[in-house]
Amino acid sequence: MPLDILLILVVVGIASIAVLLHLSGRSKRAYLTPESARVAWVRHFPDDQVTGVIAAKDGHAALVSTSAGMGLIWSFGADTVARHLTQVELDDTARGLRFKFHDFTAPSVRVALAPEERQLWRNTIQAT
């Protein structure tokens, strides 16, 4: 088979898969409620006891209080990512907070928060 035709088949095939996934709803970001954030946290860290959850109003992040300290869980496509808030730096952004982790797998995360949420999250994190 000529390379030109193979290239076209590969590009069209990948594009078709992407469109099908999007149309079937599998490209939506995970929505976090306090309960779903708790379940997702335990999936990432099964040994932690979750004592409290503050979900962001947009539902794409949550601040989690655990037996091991504070943590952050956020949407990453249809799944979630979670990190303990050890050695984290907080910066205000125009739309929320930026968490700078000392972790090469997730160097920083921007979380969209309303101004009143931002202050609550900052106070909760700094209280620990």
Salt bridges, closest charged atoms under 4 A:
GLU35 OE1 - ARG38 NE 3.85
ASP48 OD2 - HIS84 NE2 2.73
ASP79 OD1 - ARG43 NH2 3.02
GLU89 OE2 - HIS102 NE2 3.40
ASP91 OD2 - LYS100 NZ 2.91
ASP92 OD1 - ARG122 NH2 3.26
ASP103 OD2 - ARG83 NE 2.98
GLU116 OE2 - LYS57 NZ 2.76
